[in-house]
Amino acid sequence: MKFGRAGGRDGPHGDKYSPALLHLAAELHEIPFGAGAKRVFTVIKIDDRRDREVHLGDKVQSVEERLRSEG
């Protein structure tokens, strides 16, 4: 699976909330319990924008432009 850092569809490209990705998160969540942990806190963040088309890297470009205009 490919992952991005910024922009709308940062998960596996073309898969909306990939079941494989969610399954992987569940498996990773279980690892500390197997090592004896009594409590595990797992956070999954899904940032889904549907009001306009957003492409991988758009946010990075936007921040870079703002930094150039401020400097």
N, C-alpha and C positions, 0 to 999 in steps of 0.2 A: 504494500500500500504506500502511496505517496501522500505526504502531508505538507501543508504550507504553513507560513507564519502569520500572514496578514491577509485581509480580504475576506469575502463572504464564504466561499466553499472551501474551508480549510481541511476538511476531512478527506477521505479517499475520494479522489475526483470522480464525479458522476454518481456517487452513491449517497443518497440522502439518509443520514443517520444509519450508516452501514451496520447491519446486524452483527457482522464479524467484528467491527470496532467495539460495539457495546459488549459483545461476548468477551472480547479481550480485556476490557476494563473490569468486568466482573471477575475474570480469572486473576488479574493482577491484584484486585481487592482482597482475594482469598489468601494470597501468599503470606502476609504477616501473621494471619491466624495459624497457618501451618508452622510458623516459627515460634508460636507461643503467645502472640499478642492477644490481649483480652478485649481490646477495642481498636477499631480501624475506622478512620474518617477518609472517605474518598469523595472528591468533587469532580464532576464532569461538567464542563462549560460548553454549551453549544450556542454560538452566535449566528443567528439565521436572519438575514435581511431579505425581505421580499418586496419592499416598496420601490426598489430600483436595482438594476443590474450592477453587480459588484464583481470585479475580477481580482484574482490573486495578485497581490502587490499594490493595489490601488491605495490602500491606507498607508503603506510605507512611502509611496510616492507623495501622498498628500502631506505627511509629516515632514519629509525631507524638504518639500517646497516651503512649508511654513518656517522651518528652521533657517533656510536660506534668506527668507524675507525679513526675519527678525535680526539676523546677524549682519 
